[in-house]
Amino acid sequence: MPSLSLRGLSDQVYEGLRQLAIRNHRSMQEQVRLLIEREVRYSQVGAVERARQWRSVLAGRNFSDLADDIQGVRNR
């Protein structure tokens, strides 16, 4: 599996990553890998195009409030 080494991170960025990893109960390596994978996935044209397609399909539809739906079921 390919690996990557990062150099030149500021102390502030390093500490921010460390704190983020701690909050998410991950190692720093896991946290950085997740951030990179997420960024690459979101930057791919296919994902953006799929989001645009869904927006156009759902445009103009009225979605009810979930709380109202639950209350309606309870009142039956």
Helices and strands as residue ranges (DSSP letters): H 11-23, H 28-43, H 45-58, H 66-74
